[in-house]
Amino acid sequence: GLVPELQLIIGKQTLPDAIGNYSESQDRFLHAFQDFVAVFAKPAHPLVIFLDDLQWAQSETLNLLKLLLKSSVCECLLILGSFRSNEVGPTHKLALAIESIKTESALYEIHLKELKISDVANLIKDTLRITNNIN
């Protein structure tokens, strides 16, 4: 297997008789990863995964996300993703994946504006509990 120690968490996985084609290997990996995530995403302790810079994600990663989002095994999973909208056009693989996910799963989008220097200064001031002006 990919990581033999994972069988302690997700159980023993069946090994193929012979090395199959890429598609078979990819499917096996996707389902093993889905089983792995399902171990942690339970009603008693839901799982939240945050992924940044999705505009650079590979197609395989986006396929994995689509599988996880439509899986009933992972109902206690929340995936948060961020990307730079100025780098993602309507034909970008991420935009296409988002449209595909919208047809099969619940997907909510929040569009944020760029932070201004004063916003960052206030964030630092609040984080460090500085009472005077740092501008």
Backbone as CSV, one residue per row, in Angstrom:
resi,resn,N_x,N_y,N_z,CA_x,CA_y,CA_z,C_x,C_y,C_z
1,GLY,0.822,-1.191,0.000,0.000,0.000,0.000,0.856,1.241,0.000
2,LEU,0.197,2.357,-0.179,0.882,3.642,-0.223,1.604,3.926,1.089
3,VAL,0.892,3.804,2.190,1.466,3.982,3.524,0.946,2.820,4.365
4,PRO,1.756,1.777,4.539,1.278,0.574,5.239,0.713,0.851,6.623
5,GLU,1.244,1.837,7.336,0.778,2.127,8.687,-0.661,2.629,8.705
6,LEU,-1.166,3.100,7.565,-2.528,3.600,7.516,-3.552,2.504,7.749
7,GLN,-3.173,1.256,7.527,-4.143,0.183,7.752,-4.553,0.106,9.211
8,LEU,-3.742,0.647,10.115,-4.128,0.716,11.521,-5.308,1.668,11.715
9,ILE,-5.447,2.649,10.819,-6.503,3.647,10.932,-7.695,3.297,10.052
10,ILE,-7.444,2.970,8.781,-8.544,2.772,7.833,-8.831,1.313,7.525
11,GLY,-8.082,0.424,8.125,-8.294,-0.999,7.874,-7.470,-1.479,6.695
12,LYS,-7.423,-2.778,6.538,-6.625,-3.383,5.475,-7.270,-3.095,4.124
13,GLN,-6.480,-2.658,3.197,-6.937,-2.373,1.842,-6.544,-3.534,0.937
14,THR,-7.382,-3.813,-0.031,-7.063,-4.895,-0.961,-5.984,-4.443,-1.928
15,LEU,-5.064,-5.328,-2.188,-3.989,-5.027,-3.138,-4.369,-5.577,-4.499
16,PRO,-4.011,-4.881,-5.551,-4.315,-5.394,-6.885,-3.447,-6.609,-7.191
17,ASP,-3.949,-7.503,-8.035,-3.180,-8.679,-8.431,-1.925,-8.278,-9.196
18,ALA,-2.079,-7.300,-10.037,-0.943,-6.804,-10.819,-1.106,-5.293,-10.926
19,ILE,-0.033,-4.645,-11.263,-0.109,-3.193,-11.411,-1.031,-2.877,-12.574
20,GLY,-2.123,-2.176,-12.278,-3.099,-1.823,-13.296,-2.723,-0.535,-13.990
21,ASN,-3.662,-0.013,-14.706,-3.402,1.242,-15.396,-3.505,2.421,-14.419
22,TYR,-3.164,3.580,-14.908,-3.131,4.780,-14.067,-4.510,5.070,-13.484
23,SER,-5.543,4.901,-14.265,-6.897,5.196,-13.820,-7.299,4.316,-12.633
24,GLU,-6.971,3.034,-12.690,-7.281,2.129,-11.581,-6.525,2.535,-10.322
25,SER,-5.269,2.868,-10.485,-4.456,3.295,-9.335,-5.013,4.582,-8.739
26,GLN,-5.400,5.500,-9.585,-5.963,6.774,-9.127,-7.258,6.530,-8.356
27,ASP,-8.120,5.678,-8.879,-9.380,5.365,-8.191,-9.124,4.740,-6.826
28,ARG,-8.168,3.822,-6.748,-7.843,3.176,-5.476,-7.339,4.208,-4.466
29,PHE,-6.488,5.117,-4.928,-5.976,6.149,-4.036,-7.106,7.051,-3.550
30,LEU,-7.982,7.487,-4.461,-9.080,8.375,-4.087,-9.968,7.734,-3.023
31,HIS,-10.276,6.471,-3.208,-11.147,5.807,-2.242,-10.428,5.528,-0.916
32,ALA,-9.148,5.233,-0.960,-8.383,5.052,0.280,-8.303,6.371,1.041
33,PHE,-8.114,7.478,0.319,-8.055,8.780,0.979,-9.421,9.146,1.564
34,GLN,-10.481,8.819,0.847,-11.830,9.056,1.343,-12.055,8.275,2.637
35,ASP,-11.620,7.035,2.679,-11.737,6.229,3.902,-10.929,6.836,5.039
36,PHE,-9.749,7.347,4.715,-8.882,7.981,5.714,-9.566,9.201,6.329
37,VAL,-10.132,10.062,5.492,-10.808,11.263,5.987,-12.027,10.884,6.809
38,ALA,-12.747,9.854,6.376,-13.957,9.428,7.079,-13.666,8.965,8.504
39,VAL,-12.449,8.498,8.762,-12.073,8.093,10.121,-12.152,9.285,11.071
40,PHE,-11.796,10.464,10.580,-11.729,11.653,11.426,-12.989,12.508,11.375
41,ALA,-13.769,12.414,10.316,-14.969,13.232,10.152,-16.176,12.469,10.686
42,LYS,-16.462,12.666,11.945,-17.554,11.963,12.629,-18.500,12.987,13.263
43,PRO,-19.755,12.622,13.493,-20.679,13.566,14.142,-20.161,14.080,15.490
44,ALA,-19.477,13.237,16.231,-18.951,13.653,17.535,-17.800,14.646,17.411
45,HIS,-17.095,14.615,16.291,-15.987,15.542,16.062,-15.831,15.795,14.559
46,PRO,-16.623,16.751,14.043,-16.524,17.070,12.614,-15.122,17.546,12.249
47,LEU,-14.787,17.392,10.996,-13.463,17.762,10.501,-13.577,18.965,9.582
48,VAL,-12.699,19.941,9.789,-12.621,21.118,8.923,-11.241,21.119,8.286
49,ILE,-11.221,21.245,6.973,-9.959,21.319,6.225,-9.938,22.647,5.491
50,PHE,-8.856,23.404,5.673,-8.698,24.676,4.955,-7.589,24.522,3.920
51,LEU,-7.903,24.866,2.682,-6.938,24.796,1.585,-6.771,26.183,0.988
52,ASP,-5.544,26.654,0.952,-5.230,27.989,0.445,-4.659,27.883,-0.962
53,ASP,-4.771,28.955,-1.718,-4.183,29.060,-3.060,-4.668,27.963,-4.008
54,LEU,-5.970,27.713,-4.008,-6.523,26.668,-4.870,-6.368,26.973,-6.360
55,GLN,-6.028,28.197,-6.703,-5.815,28.512,-8.121,-4.623,27.733,-8.678
56,TRP,-3.775,27.213,-7.800,-2.612,26.443,-8.241,-2.819,24.935,-8.090
57,ALA,-4.002,24.518,-7.686,-4.255,23.097,-7.460,-4.198,22.309,-8.763
58,GLN,-3.687,21.104,-8.658,-3.640,20.214,-9.810,-5.011,19.589,-10.022
59,SER,-5.256,19.116,-11.219,-6.539,18.489,-11.553,-6.848,17.317,-10.623
60,GLU,-5.835,16.544,-10.280,-6.044,15.397,-9.400,-6.540,15.838,-8.020
61,THR,-6.004,16.938,-7.516,-6.438,17.466,-6.224,-7.886,17.920,-6.290
62,LEU,-8.249,18.585,-7.369,-9.629,19.037,-7.535,-10.581,17.848,-7.651
63,ASN,-10.147,16.789,-8.320,-10.971,15.576,-8.402,-11.161,14.954,-7.025
64,LEU,-10.119,14.965,-6.220,-10.209,14.439,-4.852,-11.207,15.267,-4.047
65,LEU,-11.151,16.572,-4.170,-12.090,17.440,-3.454,-13.527,17.160,-3.887
66,LYS,-13.738,17.001,-5.190,-15.083,16.706,-5.695,-15.594,15.389,-5.118
67,LEU,-14.735,14.393,-5.070,-15.132,13.099,-4.515,-15.502,13.226,-3.041
68,LEU,-14.686,13.933,-2.282,-14.959,14.108,-0.855,-16.259,14.865,-0.618
69,LEU,-16.492,15.878,-1.416,-17.683,16.707,-1.202,-18.984,15.997,-1.545
70,LYS,-18.934,15.068,-2.477,-20.181,14.375,-2.820,-20.330,13.045,-2.073
71,SER,-19.372,12.700,-1.261,-19.391,11.430,-0.541,-20.308,11.500,0.676
72,SER,-21.159,10.513,0.833,-22.005,10.452,2.028,-21.205,10.009,3.245
73,VAL,-20.050,9.393,3.012,-19.185,8.963,4.112,-18.641,10.176,4.863
74,CYS,-18.483,11.268,4.179,-17.851,12.455,4.766,-18.865,13.571,5.021
75,GLU,-20.039,13.231,5.550,-21.056,14.234,5.825,-20.642,15.204,6.928
76,CYS,-19.686,14.819,7.726,-19.233,15.674,8.831,-17.928,16.369,8.476
77,LEU,-17.778,16.686,7.214,-16.566,17.319,6.704,-16.916,18.680,6.132
78,LEU,-16.155,19.686,6.521,-16.294,21.023,5.961,-14.967,21.377,5.311
79,ILE,-15.012,21.683,4.036,-13.797,22.091,3.326,-13.928,23.568,3.005
80,LEU,-12.948,24.331,3.467,-12.859,25.753,3.170,-11.698,25.947,2.215
81,GLY,-11.940,26.681,1.171,-10.871,26.924,0.210,-10.777,28.389,-0.133
82,SER,-9.580,28.813,-0.432,-9.397,30.195,-0.864,-8.572,30.201,-2.140
83,PHE,-8.827,31.216,-2.944,-8.061,31.380,-4.176,-8.109,32.838,-4.593
84,ARG,-7.197,33.202,-5.436,-7.115,34.572,-5.947,-7.978,34.650,-7.200
85,SER,-9.104,35.305,-7.073,-10.056,35.360,-8.179,-9.485,36.055,-9.410
86,ASN,-8.510,36.940,-9.201,-7.909,37.610,-10.362,-7.015,36.664,-11.177
87,GLU,-6.746,35.462,-10.657,-5.946,34.469,-11.374,-6.789,33.326,-11.933
88,VAL,-8.117,33.397,-11.728,-8.996,32.308,-12.152,-10.059,32.858,-13.094
89,GLY,-9.914,32.545,-14.377,-10.906,32.940,-15.364,-11.974,31.876,-15.508
90,PRO,-12.971,32.126,-16.354,-14.088,31.179,-16.495,-13.695,29.813,-17.051
91,THR,-12.566,29.720,-17.743,-12.139,28.423,-18.290,-11.027,27.769,-17.464
92,HIS,-10.670,28.375,-16.355,-9.638,27.822,-15.468,-10.157,26.525,-14.851
93,LYS,-9.265,25.575,-14.624,-9.687,24.265,-14.075,-10.385,24.397,-12.724
94,LEU,-10.012,25.379,-11.916,-10.686,25.580,-10.632,-12.103,26.088,-10.852
95,ALA,-12.287,27.034,-11.762,-13.628,27.548,-12.050,-14.531,26.430,-12.569
96,LEU,-13.991,25.574,-13.412,-14.764,24.446,-13.933,-15.113,23.464,-12.820
97,ALA,-14.162,23.220,-11.910,-14.418,22.321,-10.781,-15.490,22.906,-9.865
98,ILE,-15.438,24.200,-9.620,-16.429,24.854,-8.767,-17.825,24.702,-9.381
99,GLU,-17.934,24.914,-10.671,-19.233,24.758,-11.343,-19.729,23.322,-11.241
100,SER,-18.832,22.366,-11.381,-19.193,20.955,-11.260,-19.656,20.635,-9.842
101,ILE,-18.947,21.148,-8.852,-19.303,20.902,-7.449,-20.665,21.505,-7.132
102,LYS,-20.947,22.687,-7.673,-22.230,23.351,-7.418,-23.411,22.493,-7.862
103,THR,-23.230,21.683,-8.893,-24.335,20.853,-9.387,-24.551,19.610,-8.528
104,GLU,-23.548,19.228,-7.729,-23.624,17.977,-6.974,-23.621,18.152,-5.460
105,SER,-23.160,19.285,-4.965,-22.981,19.476,-3.525,-23.327,20.905,-3.140
106,ALA,-23.456,21.116,-1.841,-23.656,22.471,-1.336,-22.328,23.210,-1.394
107,LEU,-22.339,24.371,-2.016,-21.130,25.172,-2.119,-21.518,26.629,-1.911
108,TYR,-20.854,27.263,-0.994,-21.121,28.661,-0.698,-19.873,29.465,-1.000
109,GLU,-20.075,30.593,-1.654,-18.941,31.454,-2.005,-19.038,32.774,-1.246
110,ILE,-17.901,33.215,-0.763,-17.789,34.521,-0.123,-16.688,35.260,-0.870
111,HIS,-17.047,36.381,-1.455,-16.064,37.172,-2.191,-15.557,38.285,-1.278
112,LEU,-14.252,38.302,-1.071,-13.629,39.287,-0.183,-12.831,40.297,-0.986
113,LYS,-12.808,41.516,-0.491,-11.986,42.556,-1.101,-10.583,42.488,-0.501
114,GLU,-9.640,43.110,-1.177,-8.279,43.167,-0.655,-8.254,43.990,0.632
115,LEU,-7.382,43.583,1.550,-7.202,44.347,2.784,-6.428,45.626,2.488
116,LYS,-6.829,46.696,3.149,-6.081,47.952,3.059,-4.986,47.929,4.128
117,ILE,-4.003,48.768,3.972,-2.906,48.866,4.946,-3.471,49.145,6.338
118,SER,-4.461,50.019,6.426,-5.035,50.338,7.746,-5.714,49.111,8.360
119,ASP,-6.306,48.241,7.529,-6.919,47.007,8.042,-5.860,46.086,8.639
120,VAL,-4.746,45.950,7.940,-3.656,45.093,8.428,-3.078,45.680,9.717
121,ALA,-2.902,46.995,9.744,-2.379,47.653,10.945,-3.309,47.419,12.133
122,ASN,-4.608,47.531,11.918,-5.572,47.293,12.998,-5.573,45.838,13.443
123,LEU,-5.417,44.926,12.515,-5.343,43.506,12.859,-4.130,43.230,13.737
124,ILE,-2.984,43.782,13.360,-1.760,43.612,14.158,-1.928,44.251,15.534
125,LYS,-2.500,45.444,15.551,-2.728,46.162,16.811,-3.622,45.344,17.742
126,ASP,-4.715,44.797,17.200,-5.631,43.988,18.027,-4.968,42.694,18.490
127,THR,-4.205,42.069,17.607,-3.549,40.807,17.947,-2.522,41.001,19.054
128,LEU,-1.748,42.068,18.955,-0.703,42.335,19.935,-1.204,43.171,21.125
129,ARG,-2.496,43.491,21.115,-3.129,44.266,22.175,-2.412,45.599,22.411
130,ILE,-2.145,46.275,21.326,-1.519,47.600,21.374,-2.630,48.642,21.454
131,THR,-2.540,49.524,22.417,-3.617,50.503,22.618,-3.374,51.816,21.880
132,ASN,-2.133,52.158,21.596,-1.887,53.418,20.874,-1.864,53.152,19.365
133,ASN,-1.882,54.220,18.604,-1.941,54.149,17.142,-0.594,53.713,16.565
134,ILE,-0.591,52.704,15.669,0.690,52.246,15.099,0.848,52.670,13.641
135,ASN,-0.079,53.497,13.132,0.024,53.935,11.730,1.184,54.845,11.512
